[in-house]
């Protein structure tokens, strides 16, 4: 009943009711995982750790919770129920599923001892990274349909991507996760957002995006979806 070495990945047996099986994950990047983790671990300094922790906070549960609370309150106040449901299913729902993946895979952190190590829980997949992928990815999906120009659409996508990569890099550099933990979290996050986009599409058919153009950025439409009735009312009030 000890740990099992698969040739790629060390995993303990997964205990199931009336059964015991070894859950093995094939990891062809195991060598790269350890090389990257060891290099960063050997070069960490207090200053670097302070900077990396600031980056990693962008994907922390506390930070995501604050943003979600504000968005949920705003959507509820405006009665944009499809947007509210989409946000809750996509972000907290995806993060909860990732916790089940962590328990299932049962992969330990790269380092459990050291001057800058204070991690708990399992490693695969990175919770901070999938949280950032889900939150910033979903925000970008809310915004993109209302943006007219390619330049601003590209900027929106690039900003969301940069934030996700920044969080993922900080988790690897801090020794909280292996490279494959972060890559898997990004893939899982994108897959879950895509799933939500398809499954929740019928609910969003009653929504319309208004064309409210800010004076300071006339090439961008308003980024938040509003109910059809409100959009039609705004359209009727526009001067001809």
Order of alpha helices (4+ residues) and beta strands (2+ residues): beta-beta-beta-alpha-alpha-alpha-alpha-alpha-alpha-alpha-alpha-beta-beta-alpha
